[in-house]
Amino acid sequence: MNNLVVLGAGMVGRAIAIDLAKKHNVISADICEKSLSKLEKFDNIETIKSDLSNKESFKKLIKDSDLVVSAVPGFMGFATLKTIIESKKDVVDIAFFPEDALQLDDLAKKHNVTAIMDCGVAPGMSNAILGYHNSKMTVEDFEFYVGGLPQKRTLPFQYKAPFSPIDVIEEYIRSARFVVNGEVVVKPALSDTELIEFEDVGTLEAFNTDGLRSLIKTMDIPNMKEKTLRYPGYIDQIKLLKDYGFFQTEEVEIDGNQIRPIDLTSHLLISKWKLEDDEPEFTVMKIVVSGIEKNKQVKYIYELFDKFDVETQTSSMARTTGYSCTSAVELVLNGDYAEKGLFPPEFLGAKNDCLKKMLAYQEDRDIIYKISKT
């Protein structure tokens, strides 16, 4: 059995730790005792309360590990990943931080480390799927739509999050980049709203977010776009908060105290957006890859609809994000992906049978991607 460390014991981090503990010895580390306590009943998991922002104690924590998984909040992500690489540990990361992780590639090569970034559902599986098809055909168009939503719709937001609210808000203030006719186009997040029908859900609202991430640099494809999905009406509520400055990152003075509006907003929303451990929710995603294959125009469509797992009491977003991550962990541990450096998931998808193995691993956990070709 390998010795693994999972940094972060939030909803997704816990799902990762539990899944990996079926085959490996796992240390789950977090500063929150309440989160850690939910893992104490599981075999092969040791829980350790730790301030992961403390670099020296953090290094000691991972000293004897064979691989590290980073599931920390986005604002801690880049520094955490850098420290793991400096500690010469292989790593799979789902922190989704705003910084450019690719700048750590040389550092990873220097320390002979295999580092996989952005390895969730989207980014993550979306990238791996594109990477696979890009290695087999000439891709001309790539688009995907993704969202995680509560089954119960409660106004005004009709939304719950397995992640911290500040990570979600970050998606709404960072400009969205996509590719049109080979050129990178930048638009405000939340722009270009459209209504889309899904068989298992009904009508959802789609809007621009910056979900292409590494694909902007790694894939030479003429047209690429990503949109986030929410229930209709959600976007109007978010735009109102944004327009009135509730997402502002510059400090303002209130009664002699300096405060960032985004921090206050996140604090207030956490109770409203908190997804309870047993709350039914689902993940929906549609990926479309179009182009030329064997001199013919083809289109591949991947559709995912996954629901809260009642038996294991695991949220769908934790499952779809976490098991994509753990499938990549197994690829690294088994030597299926042994390249040294920092790699986004599109590189995994292009390698040997990695995508096939990731899909099979998740299918064993009842996460099913329906694939069609026209």
DORO-331482 format. One record per residue (C-alpha): residue in one letter; x, y, z. Coordinates in steps of 0.02 Angstrom, whole numbers, padded with zeros to 5 digits, always signed. Each point is the difference from the previous one (the first is absolute). Example, Ala and Ser with C-alpha at 12.3 -4.5 7.8 and 13.67 -1.06 7.14 Angstrom:
REM residues 2
a+00615-00225+00390s+00069+00172-00033
REM end
This chain:
REM residues 374
m+00000+00000+00000n+00058+00175-00042n+00006+00141+00127l-00102+00147-00062v-00039+00171+00072v-00160+00094-00044l+00010+00185+00042g-00173+00068+00038a-00145-00094+00079g-00144+00097-00074m-00140-00089-00092v+00109-00043-00151g+00158-00034+00101r-00095-00124+00109a-00068-00093-00151i+00177-00012-00069a+00071-00065+00165i-00137-00131+00020d+00020-00063-00177l+00190-00012+00010a-00008-00087+00170k-00077-00153-00085k+00175-00043-00064h+00123+00114+00090n+00049+00073+00168v-00065+00179+00004i+00036+00151+00108s-00135+00133-00010a+00057+00171+00060d-00103+00155+00033i-00012+00139+00127c-00185-00036+00029e-00028-00134+00133k-00184-00016-00047s+00045-00048-00178l+00132-00123+00058s-00118-00082+00124k-00108-00062-00145l+00145-00110-00056e+00044-00081+00166k-00110-00153-00026f+00086-00053-00161d+00138-00131-00006n+00171+00050-00067i-00030+00186+00030e+00098+00098+00129t-00063+00176+00034i+00119+00139+00047k-00048+00177+00047s+00124+00113-00088d+00015+00180-00056l+00043-00031-00182s+00054+00180-00023n+00148-00037+00116k+00132-00053-00126e+00119-00088+00119s-00129-00106+00092f-00080-00038-00167k+00166-00065-00068k+00019-00116+00150l-00177-00063-00028i+00036-00061-00177k+00180-00055+00032d-00034-00189-00007s-00138+00000-00130d+00005-00086-00169l-00119+00126-00077v-00097+00154+00057v-00173+00059-00050s-00036+00185+00018a-00183+00040+00033v+00027+00165+00089p-00100+00160-00035g+00052+00091-00159f+00082+00147+00089m+00125-00122+00078g+00021-00107-00154f+00151+00069-00091a+00111+00017+00153t-00051-00174+00059l+00039-00079-00168k+00168+00086-00008t+00047-00064+00174i-00050-00178-00046i+00110+00006-00155e+00145+00075+00099s-00020-00147+00119k+00029-00117-00149k-00170-00084+00015d-00112-00055-00143v-00165+00092+00010v-00176+00007-00072d-00083+00169+00027i-00182+00058-00005a+00021+00169+00086f-00049+00102-00156f+00099+00155+00046p+00006+00156-00112e+00190+00000-00023d+00082-00083-00152a+00057-00170+00063l+00097-00035-00159q+00138+00115+00062l+00043-00139+00124d+00043-00122-00139d+00188+00033+00006l-00002-00018+00190a-00089-00168-00014k+00125-00061-00129k+00145+00059+00109h-00065-00103+00147n-00049-00151-00107v-00183+00019+00048t-00158-00051-00091a-00127+00137+00035i-00178-00006-00070m-00099+00161+00016d-00187+00043-00017c-00049-00184+00011g-00184+00015+00044v-00154-00018-00108a+00015+00165-00094p+00136+00049-00013g+00062-00178+00007m-00099-00132-00095s-00048+00131-00129n+00185+00029-00034a+00044-00185-00004i-00139-00034-00126l+00060+00140-00113g+00181-00057+00017y-00049-00175-00054h-00094+00056-00155n+00131+00129-00045s+00126-00144-00011k-00115-00100-00116m-00076+00132-00115t+00007+00180-00057v-00112+00090+00125e-00083+00157-00068d-00127+00039+00136f-00007-00040+00185e-00133+00058+00122f-00063-00057+00167y-00135+00047+00124v+00007-00051+00182g-00088+00033+00164g-00030-00072+00172l-00173+00041+00071p-00112-00043+00147q-00152-00106-00037k-00107+00115+00107r-00016+00175-00074t-00007+00135+00134l-00014+00183-00049p+00086+00117-00026f+00158-00093-00051q-00062-00179-00032y+00181-00051+00031k+00108-00093+00125a+00188-00027-00005p+00114-00141+00059f+00143+00126-00014s+00032+00156+00102p-00104+00149-00064i+00155+00105-00033d+00060-00132-00126v-00169+00008-00087i-00001+00190-00001e+00174-00002-00077e-00080-00077-00156y-00115+00150-00013i+00133+00136+00010r+00137-00076-00107s-00015+00042-00185a-00052-00144-00112r+00118-00051-00140f-00051-00103-00150v+00064-00027-00177v-00086+00056-00160n+00080-00033-00170g+00168-00029+00082e-00001+00161+00101v-00019+00016+00188v-00154+00104+00042v-00026+00073+00173k-00171+00044+00068p-00067+00036+00174a-00052-00150+00101l-00189-00024+00005s-00018+00061-00181d-00088-00079-00151t-00139-00084+00099e-00104-00130-00091l-00132-00129+00045i+00040-00183-00036e-00111-00153+00017f+00066-00158+00085e-00094-00165-00004d+00022-00042+00185v-00018+00177+00069g-00103+00111-00114t+00049+00179-00042l+00160+00071+00072e+00087+00167-00021a+00178+00003-00071f+00124+00143+00013n+00184+00033-00033t+00130-00044+00131d+00188-00027-00015g-00008-00189-00006l+00117-00033-00147r+00151+00042+00110s+00153-00097-00062l-00084-00046-00165i+00028+00179-00058k+00188-00034-00002t+00014-00186-00032m-00129-00032-00138d+00015+00076-00175i-00185-00011-00041p-00092+00135-00100n-00156+00009+00108m-00019-00039+00185k-00123+00058+00132e-00062-00047+00173k-00157+00052+00091t-00066-00027+00176l-00178-00063+00029r-00124+00062+00130y-00188+00005+00021p-00084+00141-00098g-00004+00163+00099y+00161-00032+00098i+00106+00110-00111d-00107+00154+00033q+00028-00017+00188i+00188-00017-00021k+00013+00146-00120l-00092+00108+00126l+00125-00042+00137k+00145+00029-00119d-00067+00166-00065y-00023+00066+00177g+00179-00041+00049f-00027-00151+00111f+00139-00095-00092q+00123+00144+00010t+00176-00055+00052e+00065+00173+00046e-00017+00042+00185v-00126+00129+00060e-00001+00087+00168i-00149-00025+00115d+00005+00082+00171g+00189+00001-00004n+00014-00182-00055q+00070-00056-00168i-00099-00138-00082r-00013-00079-00172p-00183-00008-00057i+00032-00171-00080d+00051-00071+00170l-00158+00066+00083t-00108-00067-00142s+00082-00170+00012h-00027-00003+00188l-00184+00044-00018l-00032-00122-00142i+00082-00151+00080s-00155-00044+00100k-00115+00029-00149w+00107-00096-00125k+00060-00138+00115l-00041-00170-00073e-00047-00114+00143d+00080-00172+00007d-00164-00089-00038e-00076+00128-00119p-00051-00071-00170e+00087+00084-00147f+00065-00044-00172t+00136+00035-00127v-00039+00028-00183m+00128+00019-00140k-00001-00003-00189i+00161-00004-00103v+00002+00017-00189v+00156-00036-00104s-00014+00030-00188g+00125-00015-00142i+00077-00111-00132e+00035-00184+00032k+00059-00114-00141n-00049+00133-00128k-00178+00009+00067q-00090+00134+00100v-00045-00073+00170k-00072+00057+00165y+00023-00085+00168i-00119+00041+00142y+00032-00047+00181e-00146+00021+00121l+00008-00019+00188f-00144+00003+00123d+00046-00056+00175k-00101+00010+00161f+00035+00001+00186d+00046-00175+00057v-00125-00045+00136e+00088-00161+00050t+00170+00082+00034q-00073+00172+00041t+00122+00079-00124s-00046+00153-00102s+00005-00013-00188m+00122+00145-00018a+00115-00083+00127r-00014-00165-00096t+00025+00070-00175t+00141+00115+00053g+00079-00115+00128y-00002-00162-00099s+00073+00084-00153c+00142+00050+00117t+00019-00173+00076s-00003-00082-00171a+00149+00110-00047v+00085-00045+00165e-00009-00184-00051l+00072+00040-00172v+00152+00079+00083l+00021-00135+00133n-00016-00140-00128g+00126+00078-00117d-00129+00028-00138y+00049+00183+00002a+00180+00025+00053e+00052+00158-00093k+00096+00126+00105g-00059+00179+00008l-00165+00088+00026f-00143-00058-00109p-00182+00049-00024p-00122-00144-00030e+00001+00019-00189f+00173-00079+00003l-00069-00150+00094g-00138-00021-00128a+00125-00006-00142k+00108-00134+00083n-00026-00185-00039d-00164-00063+00076c-00007+00127+00140l-00171+00072-00044k-00072-00174-00021k+00065-00048+00173m-00066+00161+00079l-00173-00029-00074a+00000-00183+00055y+00058+00046+00176q-00145+00122+00017e-00125-00120-00079d+00043-00123+00139r-00063+00137+00116d-00160+00026-00103i+00060+00160-00084i-00052-00031-00179y+00048+00105-00151k-00119-00032-00145i+00098+00012-00162s-00076+00023-00173k+00074+00032-00172t-00079+00080-00151
REM end
